[in-house]
């Protein structure tokens, strides 16, 4: 919210000062219509009330428009962040999946190398056993 909106919300509504009317002088004056001066004073009081009400109405309208503008800005920012997150999430998930698959492939390759080494060692061991048996039996 802007500083001017905060200042206006902190102010108390201005009320017009009532116009004091003079008391009627006699009972004959009560039967007579009010004078032009009295009518003008009553009208000016009414105008003051109307202007005060419209001023308050316009101030609230301005505060509402500031609030709506701020709300629009925040909604747009949130929507942009959500879109950016959704776009980045796909890339991140693909990167993580690729890294996981690559690690799995490297592990399989290492396991195959270990198995080849074991086969070679077993083959060498059986060949050594066969050679030993052949040399003991005199076949070789």
C-alpha positions in Angstrom: 0.0 0.0 0.0 1.3 3.5 -0.7 2.1 6.0 2.0 -0.8 8.3 1.0 -3.3 5.4 1.3 -1.9 4.6 4.8 -2.2 8.3 5.8 -5.8 8.5 4.6 -6.8 5.3 6.4 -5.3 6.7 9.6 -7.3 10.0 9.4 -10.6 10.2 11.0 -13.6 11.2 8.8 -14.2 14.9 8.8 -17.6 15.9 10.0 -19.0 19.3 9.2 -19.6 21.7 12.0 -23.3 22.2 12.6 -24.7 25.6 11.9 -26.3 27.0 14.9 -29.8 28.4 14.3 -31.2 31.1 16.3 -34.2 30.2 18.5 -37.5 31.6 17.4 -38.4 34.8 19.2 -42.1 34.4 19.7 -45.0 32.0 19.2 -46.0 34.1 16.2 -42.7 33.3 14.5 -43.4 29.6 14.8 -46.4 29.9 12.6 -44.4 31.8 10.0 -42.2 30.2 7.4 -38.4 30.2 8.0 -36.6 33.2 6.7 -34.4 33.0 3.6 -31.3 33.2 5.8 -32.4 30.2 7.8 -33.1 28.2 4.6 -29.6 29.1 3.3 -28.0 28.0 6.5 -29.9 24.7 6.4 -28.9 24.2 2.8 -25.2 24.9 3.5 -25.2 22.4 6.3 -26.8 19.8 3.9 -24.2 20.6 1.3 -21.4 20.2 3.9 -22.8 16.8 4.8 -23.0 15.8 1.2 -19.5 17.0 0.4 -18.2 15.1 3.5 -19.9 11.9 2.4 -18.7 12.2 -1.2 -15.2 13.0 0.0 -15.2 9.9 2.2 -16.6 7.8 -0.7 -13.9 9.0 -3.1 -11.2 8.3 -0.5 -12.5 4.8 0.0 -12.7 4.3 -3.7 -9.1 5.4 -4.1 -8.0 3.0 -1.4 -10.0 0.2 -3.1 -8.3 0.9 -6.4 -4.9 0.9 -4.8 -5.7 -2.4 -3.1 -7.0 -3.9 -6.4 -3.9 -2.8 -8.2 -1.6 -4.3 -5.5 -3.7 -7.5 -5.6 -3.4 -7.7 -9.4 0.3 -7.2 -9.2 0.7 -10.0 -6.6 -1.6 -12.4 -8.5 0.5 -11.8 -11.7 3.7 -12.4 -9.8 2.4 -15.6 -8.2 1.2 -16.9 -11.6 4.6 -16.1 -13.2 6.4 -17.9 -10.3 4.1 -20.9 -10.6 4.7 -21.1 -14.4 8.5 -20.8 -13.9 8.4 -23.5 -11.3 6.4 -25.8 -13.5 8.8 -25.2 -16.4 11.9 -25.7 -14.3 10.4 -28.8 -12.6 10.3 -30.7 -15.8 13.9 -29.9 -16.7 15.0 -30.8 -13.1 13.1 -34.1 -13.2 14.7 -35.0 -16.5 18.1 -34.1 -15.2 17.7 -36.2 -12.1 16.3 -39.1 -14.1 19.2 -38.9 -16.5 21.7 -38.8 -13.7 20.0 -41.8 -12.0 20.0 -43.8 -15.2 23.6 -43.0 -16.0 24.6 -44.0 -12.5 22.7 -47.3 -12.9 24.4 -48.0 -16.3 27.8 -47.3 -14.8 27.1 -49.7 -12.0 26.0 -52.4 -14.4 29.2 -51.9 -16.5 31.3 -52.2 -13.3 29.4 -55.3 -12.3 30.0 -56.8 -15.8 33.7 -56.0 -15.5 33.8 -57.7 -12.1 32.1 -60.7 -13.5 34.5 -60.9 -16.4 37.4 -60.7 -13.9 35.8 -63.5 -11.9 35.3 -65.6 -15.0 38.9 -65.1 -16.0 40.1 -66.0 -12.5 37.9 -69.1 -12.4 39.0 -70.1 -15.9 42.6 -69.7 -14.8 42.0 -71.7 -11.6 40.3 -74.5 -13.6 43.1 -74.5 -16.1 45.6 -74.7 -13.2 43.7 -77.6 -11.7 43.5 -79.4 -15.0 47.2 -78.9 -15.6 48.0 -80.2 -12.1 45.7 -83.2 -12.5 47.2 -83.9 -15.9 50.8 -83.6 -14.6 50.0 -85.9 -11.7 48.4 -88.5 -13.8 51.0 -88.2 -16.5 48.5 -87.3 -19.2 49.9 -84.0 -20.0 
